[in-house]
Amino acid sequence: MKIVIKLCTMVIAIISLALAPSILYTQPVEAASHWCENQGKSQNWVNGCKQGWSDHDHCYSYNPDGESNAFASGYKVGWKHGSCK
């Protein structure tokens, strides 16, 4: 019985180590939307934030071609939160 418990413990530890990187680096698809919307900024800023985050996540070049300064400001913040992989 002790061998079974030790074996199960080892299996759980190995599985945990194998899955840890994928769990740590997974960003929910809606993370950008929720985070950007919860900042209490204007809609232009929120749109820029979402666009910047999305562009960086998809490895696009930095290009805040929005309609206002608020969009460009939000884009910059969103870009910093995104990550090109």
C-alpha positions in Angstrom: 0.0 0.0 0.0 2.9 2.4 0.8 4.3 1.8 -2.7 1.0 2.7 -4.3 0.8 5.9 -2.4 4.4 6.8 -3.2 3.8 6.0 -6.9 0.6 8.1 -7.0 2.5 11.0 -5.3 5.3 10.8 -7.9 2.8 10.7 -10.8 0.9 13.8 -9.5 4.2 15.6 -9.0 5.4 14.8 -12.5 2.1 15.8 -14.1 2.1 19.0 -12.1 5.6 19.9 -13.4 4.7 19.0 -16.9 1.5 21.2 -16.9 2.9 24.1 -14.9 4.3 26.1 -17.9 1.1 25.9 -19.9 -0.9 27.0 -17.0 1.4 29.9 -16.1 1.6 31.3 -19.6 -2.0 31.0 -20.7 -3.9 34.3 -20.9 -7.6 34.1 -21.3 -8.9 35.4 -24.6 -11.1 37.9 -22.8 -8.3 39.2 -20.5 -7.6 42.2 -22.6 -11.3 43.2 -22.8 -11.9 42.9 -19.1 -8.7 44.5 -18.0 -9.0 47.4 -20.4 -12.7 48.1 -19.7 -12.1 48.1 -15.9 -9.6 51.0 -16.0 -12.4 53.7 -16.0 -11.1 55.4 -19.2 -12.9 56.7 -22.3 -14.2 54.3 -25.0 -11.4 55.5 -27.3 -8.8 54.6 -24.7 -10.4 51.2 -24.1 -10.5 50.5 -27.9 -6.8 51.5 -28.2 -5.9 49.3 -25.2 -7.6 46.3 -26.7 -6.1 46.9 -30.1 -2.6 47.3 -28.7 -2.9 44.2 -26.6 -4.2 42.2 -29.5 -1.5 43.5 -31.9 1.3 42.6 -29.5 -0.2 39.1 -28.9 -0.3 38.5 -32.6 3.3 39.8 -33.1 2.2 42.7 -35.3 4.3 45.9 -35.4 3.6 48.7 -33.0 1.1 50.9 -34.9 -1.3 53.1 -32.9 -3.2 54.3 -35.9 -6.3 55.4 -34.0 -8.6 58.4 -34.2 -7.4 60.2 -31.1 -4.7 60.8 -28.5 -6.8 58.7 -26.1 -6.6 55.8 -28.5 -2.9 56.1 -28.8 -2.5 56.3 -25.1 -4.6 53.2 -24.5 -2.8 51.4 -27.3 0.6 52.0 -25.6 -0.8 50.5 -22.3 -2.4 47.6 -24.1 0.8 46.9 -26.0 2.8 46.6 -22.7 0.3 44.0 -21.5 0.4 41.9 -24.6 3.2 39.4 -25.4 4.5 38.2 -28.7 5.2 34.4 -28.6 
